[in-house]
Amino acid sequence: MGRIPLSLLQQFVQVARLGNLSRAAVQANLTVSALSHQMRQLEDRLERRLFERGPRGVTLTVEGCGLLEAVAEHFDGIEHALSRYRERRHDALTLSASPGIISSWLMPRLPRLLAAHPELELNLQSSSALVNFEREAVDAAVRYGKGEWEGLRSECLFGEWIAPVAAPELVQRMAGKDPLDLAHWPLIGDPNSNNRWNDWFAHYGGKLPRRYVAHVDTVDALRQAALEGLGVALGRMVTCKSLIDAGRLVVLGDRYLPVPEAYYLVYPPRSEDHRGMSTFRDWLHEEAEAYCRQMPQLRRDEAAA
């Protein structure tokens, strides 16, 4: 078998942890095809299948899990040992957030930040996966949840409401159907583990459908399915508002339901003395305050309750 280059093993660890070749390729500064070829090369040299490859990413086989457990901690130790020798840039900030919150809420506001602070270099990582701040060079994240992440600072920005949304084309096809009687509309299963449709019908009445027209596993896929006219989705208003304003989605029945989750700025203790982080944090809270004045139902005091 011969000696395996450390670079192959390091890239294996990245792919295994991210579960996604595209994201790992960006971090490794490689093309997806080049990284995929290297993972095949590693499997050939070990004569073991390390990954199961699917349309939504890669998952480790039993052999892959064993290799990750054996080598990952050693790379982590090297990374930790070298971190103290790296120069820390206070004018550069790496932020992680979901694709939905980046495109619909954060991106339209970023020009104001960079106009006021042209010295700041912002690196955005678009991902729905939770960041491991101990392993990834990320300074902060915008997360959706209940604000309980062990070992991290979390600051509530604003809450969230949900409402049934559909594409205008679907509304036209369903002409004559009562938008308040959703049992007769094609509904898309909610990816939330608790299925928010249960909460919706419990609050507003009516019966759950015997079946959903489709199920999706992420909020971003749910929103896209609604945009394509597949069915009615329970949309999060923070990420759907721009699509509603643009006429690409329609709220059925003009009814809304608050949810216990909210949006938080989350960061590890090491980011507290980062000057770029302090600048971004102050700006983000100002933008959140302004947003809550426009949409008072999303106020942070309600979200934190």
Secondary structure, 3 states (H helix, E strand, C coil): CCCCCHHHHHHHHHHHHHCCHHHHHHHHCCCHHHHHHHHHHHHHHHCCCCEEEECCEEEECHHHHHHHHHHHHHHHHHHHHHHCCCCCCCCEEEEEECHHHHHHHHCCCHHHHHHHCCCCEEEEEECCCCCCCCCCCCCEEEEEECCCCCCCEEEEEEEEEEEEEECHHHHHHCCCCCCCCHHHCCEEECCCCCCHHHHHHHHHCCCCCCCCCEECCCHHHHHHHHHCCCCEEEEEHHHHHHHHHCCCCEECCCCCEEEEEEEEEEECHHHCCCHHHHHHHHHHHHHHHHHHHHCHHHCHHHHHC
